[in-house]
Amino acid sequence: MQRIIQEAYRYASYSLGEGAPADYIPELAKADTGRLAVSITDLAGRTHSVGDSQIRFTMQSISKVVLLAAALHFSGFDGVFARVGVEPTGDPFNSIVRLETGSSNRPSNPMINAGAIAVTTCIPGDGPAQRFERVLEYARSLLDNPELDFDREVYRSESETGDRNRALAYMMRADHAITGSVPEHLEVYFKACSLLVNCEEISFLGAVLANNGVSPRSGRMLIEPFHVKVIRSLMCTCGMYDASGEFALRVGIPAKSGVGGGIMGAVPNRMGIGTYCPALDSKGNSLCGLRAMEYLSQALNLSLF
Ligand code: GLU
């Protein structure tokens, strides 16, 4: 296993120097694009890594998986999917267009920003602090890190510049797709995006999903098997932004990327994969991460298709 990860790392490293970090959130533009890590967690809970696997970065859109798992946990399938659809859009993650032109007032799916904001409204609590605390507690078990926390600087940077997300949320509220306080929903959403993780931890989250919701270390059921099926399906169809189709073709595993540079993959009944490099392609996916995923998929015959 270690040798294959080493080879995936080497193959991915040929793309170092290409792409650029996200800069629409100013704090993310500071990332060191020379960092690269590849981790695999197997279903016995062992993690194997090569590269900068201890470097911490913000989850960004990978947190959409955590938010969805938490929302399903607290509000159930019917509660969540009354507010969000399950269809891929082919549009950029922060697009507003379908909220206006779509056939329903619900956002298309939980993996785009509008959908994830709608999902946060399904996490109950007495105010945004308690609602985020619930997400954080859940994230700590899903990533097997009891100390997990969010990055205050990235949170501040994102809150200050997140007008597009505010626009999405106000538009949904105007159309009665969501109710309640937009600033409060966005506080939960931005804090979730700012959760600080490392590559090993996201590979562990992948392993929980690969292991049908059971922690491969504690043996505890963290996500109900039916919810895991829902989450993995949505990762497959919508998890890699508007490159999800190409990723299905080239790699063929349920995965979710984030503009912080991480990609989390879950290979059902086999393993969780994490990759990290903050230089992104034009769609928002980590370039070296994509290369590493392609290599691992080929070498280990991981494609579901
Ligand atoms: N926090 C980012 C945003 O809302 C997440 C985007 C992403 O990683 O795709 O714009």
py3Dmol code that shows the C-alpha trace and the ligand (Angstrom):
import py3Dmol

protein = """\
ATOM      1  CA  MET A   1       0.000   0.000   0.000  1.00  0.00           C
ATOM      2  CA  GLN A   2       2.733   2.446   0.984  1.00  0.00           C
ATOM      3  CA  ARG A   3       4.492   1.864  -2.359  1.00  0.00           C
ATOM      4  CA  ILE A   4       1.327   2.561  -4.389  1.00  0.00           C
ATOM      5  CA  ILE A   5       0.699   5.770  -2.428  1.00  0.00           C
ATOM      6  CA  GLN A   6       4.313   6.787  -3.030  1.00  0.00           C
ATOM      7  CA  GLU A   7       3.825   6.220  -6.768  1.00  0.00           C
ATOM      8  CA  ALA A   8       0.533   8.169  -6.756  1.00  0.00           C
ATOM      9  CA  TYR A   9       2.331  10.998  -4.953  1.00  0.00           C
ATOM     10  CA  ARG A  10       5.155  11.005  -7.527  1.00  0.00           C
ATOM     11  CA  TYR A  11       2.699  10.960 -10.444  1.00  0.00           C
ATOM     12  CA  ALA A  12       0.688  13.822  -8.890  1.00  0.00           C
ATOM     13  CA  SER A  13       3.818  15.853  -8.172  1.00  0.00           C
ATOM     14  CA  TYR A  14       4.433  16.276 -11.939  1.00  0.00           C
ATOM     15  CA  SER A  15       1.500  18.730 -11.822  1.00  0.00           C
ATOM     16  CA  LEU A  16       2.998  20.831  -9.001  1.00  0.00           C
ATOM     17  CA  GLY A  17       3.340  24.404 -10.250  1.00  0.00           C
ATOM     18  CA  GLU A  18       0.130  24.222 -12.317  1.00  0.00           C
ATOM     19  CA  GLY A  19      -3.140  25.812 -11.197  1.00  0.00           C
ATOM     20  CA  ALA A  20      -3.647  28.411  -8.472  1.00  0.00           C
ATOM     21  CA  PRO A  21      -5.158  28.614  -4.979  1.00  0.00           C
ATOM     22  CA  ALA A  22      -8.677  29.992  -4.571  1.00  0.00           C
ATOM     23  CA  ASP A  23      -8.425  33.745  -4.154  1.00  0.00           C
ATOM     24  CA  TYR A  24     -12.069  34.801  -3.890  1.00  0.00           C
ATOM     25  CA  ILE A  25     -11.671  34.059  -0.167  1.00  0.00           C
ATOM     26  CA  PRO A  26      -8.564  36.219   0.499  1.00  0.00           C
ATOM     27  CA  GLU A  27      -7.261  34.029   3.322  1.00  0.00           C
ATOM     28  CA  LEU A  28      -7.112  30.971   1.017  1.00  0.00           C
ATOM     29  CA  ALA A  29      -4.894  32.777  -1.489  1.00  0.00           C
ATOM     30  CA  LYS A  30      -2.047  32.566   1.074  1.00  0.00           C
ATOM     31  CA  ALA A  31      -1.816  28.755   0.807  1.00  0.00           C
ATOM     32  CA  ASP A  32       1.541  27.200  -0.113  1.00  0.00           C
ATOM     33  CA  THR A  33       0.942  25.531  -3.483  1.00  0.00           C
ATOM     34  CA  GLY A  34       4.050  23.375  -3.056  1.00  0.00           C
ATOM     35  CA  ARG A  35       2.280  21.235  -0.445  1.00  0.00           C
ATOM     36  CA  LEU A  36       1.098  17.809  -1.507  1.00  0.00           C
ATOM     37  CA  ALA A  37      -0.220  14.838   0.440  1.00  0.00           C
ATOM     38  CA  VAL A  38      -1.899  11.527  -0.306  1.00  0.00           C
ATOM     39  CA  SER A  39      -3.461   9.342   2.411  1.00  0.00           C
ATOM     40  CA  ILE A  40      -5.428   6.124   2.459  1.00  0.00           C
ATOM     41  CA  THR A  41      -7.343   4.752   5.440  1.00  0.00           C
ATOM     42  CA  ASP A  42      -8.219   1.078   5.129  1.00  0.00           C
ATOM     43  CA  LEU A  43     -11.214  -0.616   6.688  1.00  0.00           C
ATOM     44  CA  ALA A  44      -9.131  -1.804   9.632  1.00  0.00           C
ATOM     45  CA  GLY A  45      -8.685   1.901  10.475  1.00  0.00           C
ATOM     46  CA  ARG A  46      -4.996   2.066   9.511  1.00  0.00           C
ATOM     47  CA  THR A  47      -3.889   5.217   7.725  1.00  0.00           C
ATOM     48  CA  HIS A  48      -0.975   5.256   5.269  1.00  0.00           C
ATOM     49  CA  SER A  49       0.336   8.583   3.974  1.00  0.00           C
ATOM     50  CA  VAL A  50       2.973  10.203   1.846  1.00  0.00           C
ATOM     51  CA  GLY A  51       3.876  13.915   1.829  1.00  0.00           C
ATOM     52  CA  ASP A  52       2.457  16.798   3.848  1.00  0.00           C
ATOM     53  CA  SER A  53      -0.278  14.757   5.460  1.00  0.00           C
ATOM     54  CA  GLN A  54      -0.143  16.659   8.773  1.00  0.00           C
ATOM     55  CA  ILE A  55      -0.598  20.119   7.235  1.00  0.00           C
ATOM     56  CA  ARG A  56      -3.941  21.565   8.240  1.00  0.00           C
ATOM     57  CA  PHE A  57      -6.229  23.221   5.728  1.00  0.00           C
ATOM     58  CA  THR A  58      -9.889  24.206   5.685  1.00  0.00           C
ATOM     59  CA  MET A  59     -12.424  21.658   4.529  1.00  0.00           C
ATOM     60  CA  GLN A  60     -14.433  24.111   2.462  1.00  0.00           C
ATOM     61  CA  SER A  61     -16.884  22.152   0.329  1.00  0.00           C
ATOM     62  CA  ILE A  62     -15.866  18.792   1.777  1.00  0.00           C
ATOM     63  CA  SER A  63     -17.825  20.036   4.795  1.00  0.00           C
ATOM     64  CA  LYS A  64     -20.958  19.747   2.634  1.00  0.00           C
ATOM     65  CA  VAL A  65     -20.709  16.009   3.289  1.00  0.00           C
ATOM     66  CA  VAL A  66     -20.501  16.604   7.051  1.00  0.00           C
ATOM     67  CA  LEU A  67     -23.413  19.061   6.918  1.00  0.00           C
ATOM     68  CA  LEU A  68     -25.498  16.605   4.923  1.00  0.00           C
ATOM     69  CA  ALA A  69     -24.700  13.720   7.288  1.00  0.00           C
ATOM     70  CA  ALA A  70     -25.580  15.917  10.289  1.00  0.00           C
ATOM     71  CA  ALA A  71     -28.798  17.170   8.684  1.00  0.00           C
ATOM     72  CA  LEU A  72     -29.870  13.610   7.832  1.00  0.00           C
ATOM     73  CA  HIS A  73     -29.051  12.589  11.391  1.00  0.00           C
ATOM     74  CA  PHE A  74     -31.139  15.382  12.944  1.00  0.00           C
ATOM     75  CA  SER A  75     -33.952  15.837  10.406  1.00  0.00           C
ATOM     76  CA  GLY A  76     -34.123  12.540   8.503  1.00  0.00           C
ATOM     77  CA  PHE A  77     -34.343  11.923   4.762  1.00  0.00           C
ATOM     78  CA  ASP A  78     -37.776  13.494   4.276  1.00  0.00           C
ATOM     79  CA  GLY A  79     -36.908  16.574   6.314  1.00  0.00           C
ATOM     80  CA  VAL A  80     -33.742  17.232   4.303  1.00  0.00           C
ATOM     81  CA  PHE A  81     -35.028  16.448   0.832  1.00  0.00           C
ATOM     82  CA  ALA A  82     -38.105  18.591   1.303  1.00  0.00           C
ATOM     83  CA  ARG A  83     -35.595  21.480   1.137  1.00  0.00           C
ATOM     84  CA  VAL A  84     -33.035  20.347  -1.428  1.00  0.00           C
ATOM     85  CA  GLY A  85     -33.045  18.227  -4.606  1.00  0.00           C
ATOM     86  CA  VAL A  86     -30.766  15.424  -5.801  1.00  0.00           C
ATOM     87  CA  GLU A  87     -29.986  16.429  -9.392  1.00  0.00           C
ATOM     88  CA  PRO A  88     -26.569  17.535 -10.672  1.00  0.00           C
ATOM     89  CA  THR A  89     -26.502  20.955 -12.302  1.00  0.00           C
ATOM     90  CA  GLY A  90     -23.401  21.104 -14.494  1.00  0.00           C
ATOM     91  CA  ASP A  91     -23.086  24.689 -13.228  1.00  0.00           C
ATOM     92  CA  PRO A  92     -20.339  26.161 -11.017  1.00  0.00           C
ATOM     93  CA  PHE A  93     -20.716  25.472  -7.279  1.00  0.00           C
ATOM     94  CA  ASN A  94     -21.731  29.038  -6.440  1.00  0.00           C
ATOM     95  CA  SER A  95     -24.099  29.569  -9.354  1.00  0.00           C
ATOM     96  CA  ILE A  96     -27.388  31.363  -8.716  1.00  0.00           C
ATOM     97  CA  VAL A  97     -28.975  30.771 -12.096  1.00  0.00           C
ATOM     98  CA  ARG A  98     -31.072  27.685 -11.349  1.00  0.00           C
ATOM     99  CA  LEU A  99     -32.663  29.261  -8.301  1.00  0.00           C
ATOM    100  CA  GLU A 100     -34.363  31.557 -10.794  1.00  0.00           C
ATOM    101  CA  THR A 101     -34.885  29.273 -13.784  1.00  0.00           C
ATOM    102  CA  GLY A 102     -35.296  25.814 -12.186  1.00  0.00           C
ATOM    103  CA  SER A 103     -38.656  24.044 -12.074  1.00  0.00           C
ATOM    104  CA  SER A 104     -38.726  24.020  -8.255  1.00  0.00           C
ATOM    105  CA  ASN A 105     -37.767  26.609  -5.632  1.00  0.00           C
ATOM    106  CA  ARG A 106     -35.516  24.011  -3.967  1.00  0.00           C
ATOM    107  CA  PRO A 107     -31.787  24.209  -4.756  1.00  0.00           C
ATOM    108  CA  SER A 108     -30.672  21.373  -7.057  1.00  0.00           C
ATOM    109  CA  ASN A 109     -28.493  19.298  -4.683  1.00  0.00           C
ATOM    110  CA  PRO A 110     -26.636  19.458  -1.332  1.00  0.00           C
ATOM    111  CA  MET A 111     -23.166  19.635  -2.931  1.00  0.00           C
ATOM    112  CA  ILE A 112     -23.556  23.131  -4.366  1.00  0.00           C
ATOM    113  CA  ASN A 113     -23.476  26.206  -2.147  1.00  0.00           C
ATOM    114  CA  ALA A 114     -27.204  26.968  -2.354  1.00  0.00           C
ATOM    115  CA  GLY A 115     -28.016  23.355  -1.496  1.00  0.00           C
ATOM    116  CA  ALA A 116     -25.593  23.218   1.423  1.00  0.00           C
ATOM    117  CA  ILE A 117     -27.007  26.448   2.856  1.00  0.00           C
ATOM    118  CA  ALA A 118     -30.496  24.895   2.632  1.00  0.00           C
ATOM    119  CA  VAL A 119     -29.089  21.782   4.353  1.00  0.00           C
ATOM    120  CA  THR A 120     -27.775  23.858   7.285  1.00  0.00           C
ATOM    121  CA  THR A 121     -31.356  24.993   7.936  1.00  0.00           C
ATOM    122  CA  CYS A 122     -32.138  21.334   8.787  1.00  0.00           C
ATOM    123  CA  ILE A 123     -29.711  21.363  11.718  1.00  0.00           C
ATOM    124  CA  PRO A 124     -31.761  22.339  14.752  1.00  0.00           C
ATOM    125  CA  GLY A 125     -30.578  24.255  17.803  1.00  0.00           C
ATOM    126  CA  ASP A 126     -31.014  27.287  19.949  1.00  0.00           C
ATOM    127  CA  GLY A 127     -29.217  29.830  17.763  1.00  0.00           C
ATOM    128  CA  PRO A 128     -26.254  29.494  15.389  1.00  0.00           C
ATOM    129  CA  ALA A 129     -23.654  28.825  18.106  1.00  0.00           C
ATOM    130  CA  GLN A 130     -25.486  25.746  19.341  1.00  0.00           C
ATOM    131  CA  ARG A 131     -26.275  24.594  15.805  1.00  0.00           C
ATOM    132  CA  PHE A 132     -22.620  24.837  14.800  1.00  0.00           C
ATOM    133  CA  GLU A 133     -21.585  23.128  18.034  1.00  0.00           C
ATOM    134  CA  ARG A 134     -23.696  20.138  16.961  1.00  0.00           C
ATOM    135  CA  VAL A 135     -22.006  20.087  13.554  1.00  0.00           C
ATOM    136  CA  LEU A 136     -18.606  20.365  15.217  1.00  0.00           C
ATOM    137  CA  GLU A 137     -19.296  17.517  17.648  1.00  0.00           C
ATOM    138  CA  TYR A 138     -20.442  15.322  14.790  1.00  0.00           C
ATOM    139  CA  ALA A 139     -17.467  16.321  12.618  1.00  0.00           C
ATOM    140  CA  ARG A 140     -15.107  15.382  15.461  1.00  0.00           C
ATOM    141  CA  SER A 141     -16.350  11.802  15.380  1.00  0.00           C
ATOM    142  CA  LEU A 142     -16.526  11.603  11.573  1.00  0.00           C
ATOM    143  CA  LEU A 143     -12.906  12.767  11.292  1.00  0.00           C
ATOM    144  CA  ASP A 144     -11.749  10.941  14.421  1.00  0.00           C
ATOM    145  CA  ASN A 145     -10.261  14.058  15.953  1.00  0.00           C
ATOM    146  CA  PRO A 146     -11.748  15.170  19.291  1.00  0.00           C
ATOM    147  CA  GLU A 147      -9.783  18.438  19.041  1.00  0.00           C
ATOM    148  CA  LEU A 148     -11.116  19.405  15.611  1.00  0.00           C
ATOM    149  CA  ASP A 149     -11.869  23.127  15.398  1.00  0.00           C
ATOM    150  CA  PHE A 150     -12.438  25.826  12.808  1.00  0.00           C
ATOM    151  CA  ASP A 151     -10.010  28.429  11.505  1.00  0.00           C
ATOM    152  CA  ARG A 152     -11.070  31.850  12.831  1.00  0.00           C
ATOM    153  CA  GLU A 153      -9.144  33.791  10.178  1.00  0.00           C
ATOM    154  CA  VAL A 154     -10.645  31.863   7.260  1.00  0.00           C
ATOM    155  CA  TYR A 155     -14.086  32.166   8.852  1.00  0.00           C
ATOM    156  CA  ARG A 156     -13.668  35.938   9.176  1.00  0.00           C
ATOM    157  CA  SER A 157     -12.303  36.242   5.652  1.00  0.00           C
ATOM    158  CA  GLU A 158     -15.174  34.226   4.262  1.00  0.00           C
ATOM    159  CA  SER A 159     -17.844  36.092   6.230  1.00  0.00           C
ATOM    160  CA  GLU A 160     -16.461  39.412   5.027  1.00  0.00           C
ATOM    161  CA  THR A 161     -16.420  38.414   1.379  1.00  0.00           C
ATOM    162  CA  GLY A 162     -19.307  35.939   1.196  1.00  0.00           C
ATOM    163  CA  ASP A 163     -21.837  38.149  -0.565  1.00  0.00           C
ATOM    164  CA  ARG A 164     -22.510  35.578  -3.234  1.00  0.00           C
ATOM    165  CA  ASN A 165     -23.544  33.068  -0.599  1.00  0.00           C
ATOM    166  CA  ARG A 166     -25.690  35.750   1.056  1.00  0.00           C
ATOM    167  CA  ALA A 167     -27.337  36.406  -2.303  1.00  0.00           C
ATOM    168  CA  LEU A 168     -28.094  32.678  -2.688  1.00  0.00           C
ATOM    169  CA  ALA A 169     -29.586  32.506   0.789  1.00  0.00           C
ATOM    170  CA  TYR A 170     -31.721  35.641   0.472  1.00  0.00           C
ATOM    171  CA  MET A 171     -32.975  34.486  -2.901  1.00  0.00           C
ATOM    172  CA  MET A 172     -33.978  31.117  -1.405  1.00  0.00           C
ATOM    173  CA  ARG A 173     -35.709  32.850   1.468  1.00  0.00           C
ATOM    174  CA  ALA A 174     -37.589  35.161  -0.891  1.00  0.00           C
ATOM    175  CA  ASP A 175     -38.820  32.047  -2.733  1.00  0.00           C
ATOM    176  CA  HIS A 176     -39.780  30.281   0.548  1.00  0.00           C
ATOM    177  CA  ALA A 177     -37.207  27.538  -0.051  1.00  0.00           C
ATOM    178  CA  ILE A 178     -35.759  28.336   3.382  1.00  0.00           C
ATOM    179  CA  THR A 179     -37.024  30.227   6.409  1.00  0.00           C
ATOM    180  CA  GLY A 180     -35.297  31.851   9.381  1.00  0.00           C
ATOM    181  CA  SER A 181     -32.352  34.202   9.749  1.00  0.00           C
ATOM    182  CA  VAL A 182     -29.976  34.284   6.778  1.00  0.00           C
ATOM    183  CA  PRO A 183     -27.019  35.625   8.839  1.00  0.00           C
ATOM    184  CA  GLU A 184     -27.521  32.769  11.319  1.00  0.00           C
ATOM    185  CA  HIS A 185     -27.655  30.074   8.623  1.00  0.00           C
ATOM    186  CA  LEU A 186     -24.548  31.554   7.018  1.00  0.00           C
ATOM    187  CA  GLU A 187     -22.675  31.613  10.319  1.00  0.00           C
ATOM    188  CA  VAL A 188     -23.166  27.829  10.552  1.00  0.00           C
ATOM    189  CA  TYR A 189     -22.276  27.342   6.878  1.00  0.00           C
ATOM    190  CA  PHE A 190     -19.121  29.523   6.920  1.00  0.00           C
ATOM    191  CA  LYS A 191     -17.862  27.956  10.140  1.00  0.00           C
ATOM    192  CA  ALA A 192     -18.374  24.474   8.672  1.00  0.00           C
ATOM    193  CA  CYS A 193     -16.405  25.497   5.560  1.00  0.00           C
ATOM    194  CA  SER A 194     -13.621  26.713   7.875  1.00  0.00           C
ATOM    195  CA  LEU A 195     -13.202  23.393   9.725  1.00  0.00           C
ATOM    196  CA  LEU A 196      -9.476  22.693   9.918  1.00  0.00           C
ATOM    197  CA  VAL A 197      -8.454  19.183   8.891  1.00  0.00           C
ATOM    198  CA  ASN A 198      -5.468  17.307   7.530  1.00  0.00           C
ATOM    199  CA  CYS A 199      -5.219  14.811   4.698  1.00  0.00           C
ATOM    200  CA  GLU A 200      -5.236  11.796   7.015  1.00  0.00           C
ATOM    201  CA  GLU A 201      -8.458  12.938   8.646  1.00  0.00           C
ATOM    202  CA  ILE A 202     -10.295  13.348   5.354  1.00  0.00           C
ATOM    203  CA  SER A 203      -9.144   9.871   4.330  1.00  0.00           C
ATOM    204  CA  PHE A 204     -10.688   8.647   7.596  1.00  0.00           C
ATOM    205  CA  LEU A 205     -14.000  10.334   6.742  1.00  0.00           C
ATOM    206  CA  GLY A 206     -13.784   8.558   3.376  1.00  0.00           C
ATOM    207  CA  ALA A 207     -13.217   5.273   5.189  1.00  0.00           C
ATOM    208  CA  VAL A 208     -16.310   5.779   7.379  1.00  0.00           C
ATOM    209  CA  LEU A 209     -18.368   6.284   4.212  1.00  0.00           C
ATOM    210  CA  ALA A 210     -16.633   3.337   2.532  1.00  0.00           C
ATOM    211  CA  ASN A 211     -17.399   1.216   5.591  1.00  0.00           C
ATOM    212  CA  ASN A 212     -21.146   1.907   5.346  1.00  0.00           C
ATOM    213  CA  GLY A 213     -21.127   4.437   8.166  1.00  0.00           C
ATOM    214  CA  VAL A 214     -19.219   2.434  10.764  1.00  0.00           C
ATOM    215  CA  SER A 215     -16.018   3.901  12.184  1.00  0.00           C
ATOM    216  CA  PRO A 216     -13.211   1.552  11.120  1.00  0.00           C
ATOM    217  CA  ARG A 217     -11.428   2.370  14.404  1.00  0.00           C
ATOM    218  CA  SER A 218     -14.090   2.315  17.128  1.00  0.00           C
ATOM    219  CA  GLY A 219     -16.629   0.079  15.379  1.00  0.00           C
ATOM    220  CA  ARG A 220     -19.327   2.633  16.239  1.00  0.00           C
ATOM    221  CA  MET A 221     -22.071   3.358  13.709  1.00  0.00           C
ATOM    222  CA  LEU A 222     -21.621   7.057  12.907  1.00  0.00           C
ATOM    223  CA  ILE A 223     -23.925   7.380   9.903  1.00  0.00           C
ATOM    224  CA  GLU A 224     -26.941   5.182   9.184  1.00  0.00           C
ATOM    225  CA  PRO A 225     -26.305   2.858   6.215  1.00  0.00           C
ATOM    226  CA  PHE A 226     -29.220   4.294   4.230  1.00  0.00           C
ATOM    227  CA  HIS A 227     -27.872   7.806   4.728  1.00  0.00           C
ATOM    228  CA  VAL A 228     -24.433   6.620   3.600  1.00  0.00           C
ATOM    229  CA  LYS A 229     -25.987   5.386   0.374  1.00  0.00           C
ATOM    230  CA  VAL A 230     -27.610   8.769  -0.187  1.00  0.00           C
ATOM    231  CA  ILE A 231     -24.389  10.668   0.567  1.00  0.00           C
ATOM    232  CA  ARG A 232     -22.219   8.431  -1.653  1.00  0.00           C
ATOM    233  CA  SER A 233     -24.696   8.723  -4.539  1.00  0.00           C
ATOM    234  CA  LEU A 234     -24.649  12.506  -4.316  1.00  0.00           C
ATOM    235  CA  MET A 235     -20.844  12.539  -4.098  1.00  0.00           C
ATOM    236  CA  CYS A 236     -20.748  10.447  -7.281  1.00  0.00           C
ATOM    237  CA  THR A 237     -23.119  12.631  -9.265  1.00  0.00           C
ATOM    238  CA  CYS A 238     -22.362  16.096  -7.842  1.00  0.00           C
ATOM    239  CA  GLY A 239     -19.241  15.949  -5.650  1.00  0.00           C
ATOM    240  CA  MET A 240     -16.587  17.263  -8.021  1.00  0.00           C
ATOM    241  CA  TYR A 241     -18.291  20.506  -9.087  1.00  0.00           C
ATOM    242  CA  ASP A 242     -19.082  20.771 -12.780  1.00  0.00           C
ATOM    243  CA  ALA A 243     -16.370  18.197 -13.489  1.00  0.00           C
ATOM    244  CA  SER A 244     -18.281  15.372 -11.761  1.00  0.00           C
ATOM    245  CA  GLY A 245     -18.991  13.591 -15.063  1.00  0.00           C
ATOM    246  CA  GLU A 246     -15.362  13.635 -16.137  1.00  0.00           C
ATOM    247  CA  PHE A 247     -14.252  12.494 -12.678  1.00  0.00           C
ATOM    248  CA  ALA A 248     -16.714   9.569 -12.834  1.00  0.00           C
ATOM    249  CA  LEU A 249     -15.177   8.586 -16.148  1.00  0.00           C
ATOM    250  CA  ARG A 250     -11.536   8.980 -15.173  1.00  0.00           C
ATOM    251  CA  VAL A 251     -11.649   7.884 -11.518  1.00  0.00           C
ATOM    252  CA  GLY A 252     -15.082   6.419 -10.850  1.00  0.00           C
ATOM    253  CA  ILE A 253     -15.402   6.728  -7.080  1.00  0.00           C
ATOM    254  CA  PRO A 254     -17.685   8.824  -4.859  1.00  0.00           C
ATOM    255  CA  ALA A 255     -15.643  11.902  -3.936  1.00  0.00           C
ATOM    256  CA  LYS A 256     -15.962  15.481  -2.726  1.00  0.00           C
ATOM    257  CA  SER A 257     -13.528  18.292  -3.268  1.00  0.00           C
ATOM    258  CA  GLY A 258     -13.138  21.671  -1.604  1.00  0.00           C
ATOM    259  CA  VAL A 259     -11.526  24.930  -2.707  1.00  0.00           C
ATOM    260  CA  GLY A 260      -9.152  24.607   0.258  1.00  0.00           C
ATOM    261  CA  GLY A 261      -7.345  21.980  -1.870  1.00  0.00           C
ATOM    262  CA  GLY A 262      -8.617  18.739  -0.344  1.00  0.00           C
ATOM    263  CA  ILE A 263     -10.348  15.841  -2.068  1.00  0.00           C
ATOM    264  CA  MET A 264     -12.025  13.077  -0.044  1.00  0.00           C
ATOM    265  CA  GLY A 265     -12.882   9.784  -1.731  1.00  0.00           C
ATOM    266  CA  ALA A 266     -14.859   6.782  -0.452  1.00  0.00           C
ATOM    267  CA  VAL A 267     -14.404   3.470  -2.240  1.00  0.00           C
ATOM    268  CA  PRO A 268     -17.319   1.324  -1.015  1.00  0.00           C
ATOM    269  CA  ASN A 269     -16.176  -1.635   1.076  1.00  0.00           C
ATOM    270  CA  ARG A 270     -12.509  -0.904   0.337  1.00  0.00           C
ATOM    271  CA  MET A 271     -10.969   2.344   1.604  1.00  0.00           C
ATOM    272  CA  GLY A 272     -11.081   6.084   2.178  1.00  0.00           C
ATOM    273  CA  ILE A 273      -8.731   8.362   0.252  1.00  0.00           C
ATOM    274  CA  GLY A 274      -7.559  11.884   1.051  1.00  0.00           C
ATOM    275  CA  THR A 275      -5.478  14.146  -1.142  1.00  0.00           C
ATOM    276  CA  TYR A 276      -4.275  17.684  -0.538  1.00  0.00           C
ATOM    277  CA  CYS A 277      -2.676  20.339  -2.693  1.00  0.00           C
ATOM    278  CA  PRO A 278      -4.127  23.868  -2.743  1.00  0.00           C
ATOM    279  CA  ALA A 279      -3.459  24.648  -6.434  1.00  0.00           C
ATOM    280  CA  LEU A 280      -6.824  24.319  -8.204  1.00  0.00           C
ATOM    281  CA  ASP A 281      -7.979  23.940 -11.786  1.00  0.00           C
ATOM    282  CA  SER A 282     -10.555  26.274 -13.343  1.00  0.00           C
ATOM    283  CA  LYS A 283     -13.478  24.279 -11.858  1.00  0.00           C
ATOM    284  CA  GLY A 284     -12.131  24.460  -8.280  1.00  0.00           C
ATOM    285  CA  ASN A 285     -10.656  20.951  -7.996  1.00  0.00           C
ATOM    286  CA  SER A 286      -7.127  20.354  -6.718  1.00  0.00           C
ATOM    287  CA  LEU A 287      -5.026  19.542  -9.786  1.00  0.00           C
ATOM    288  CA  CYS A 288      -2.478  17.301  -8.103  1.00  0.00           C
ATOM    289  CA  GLY A 289      -5.298  15.729  -6.110  1.00  0.00           C
ATOM    290  CA  LEU A 290      -7.064  14.747  -9.325  1.00  0.00           C
ATOM    291  CA  ARG A 291      -3.836  13.222 -10.664  1.00  0.00           C
ATOM    292  CA  ALA A 292      -3.315  11.215  -7.469  1.00  0.00           C
ATOM    293  CA  MET A 293      -6.916   9.961  -7.561  1.00  0.00           C
ATOM    294  CA  GLU A 294      -6.524   8.922 -11.210  1.00  0.00           C
ATOM    295  CA  TYR A 295      -3.368   7.032 -10.415  1.00  0.00           C
ATOM    296  CA  LEU A 296      -4.846   5.214  -7.433  1.00  0.00           C
ATOM    297  CA  SER A 297      -7.990   4.321  -9.344  1.00  0.00           C
ATOM    298  CA  GLN A 298      -5.953   2.734 -12.142  1.00  0.00           C
ATOM    299  CA  ALA A 299      -3.371   1.044  -9.951  1.00  0.00           C
ATOM    300  CA  LEU A 300      -5.847  -0.435  -7.493  1.00  0.00           C
ATOM    301  CA  ASN A 301      -8.734  -0.929  -9.934  1.00  0.00           C
ATOM    302  CA  LEU A 302     -11.051   1.232  -7.833  1.00  0.00           C
ATOM    303  CA  SER A 303     -13.576   2.494 -10.399  1.00  0.00           C
ATOM    304  CA  LEU A 304     -17.141   1.451  -9.594  1.00  0.00           C
ATOM    305  CA  PHE A 305     -17.938   1.571 -13.273  1.00  0.00           C
TER     306      PHE A 305
END
"""
ligand_1 = """\
10
LIG
N -16.653 28.254 1.473
C -16.703 28.139 0.049
C -17.832 28.946 -0.506
O -18.871 28.947 0.059
C -16.817 26.691 -0.305
C -16.652 26.486 -1.755
C -16.032 25.182 -2.124
O -15.134 24.640 -1.497
O -16.501 24.719 -3.160
O -17.725 29.585 -1.495
"""
view = py3Dmol.view(width=600, height=400)
view.addModel(protein, "pdb")
view.setStyle({"model": 0}, {"cartoon": {"style": "trace"}})
view.addModel(ligand_1, "xyz")
view.setStyle({"model": 1}, {"stick": {}})
view.zoomTo()
view.show()
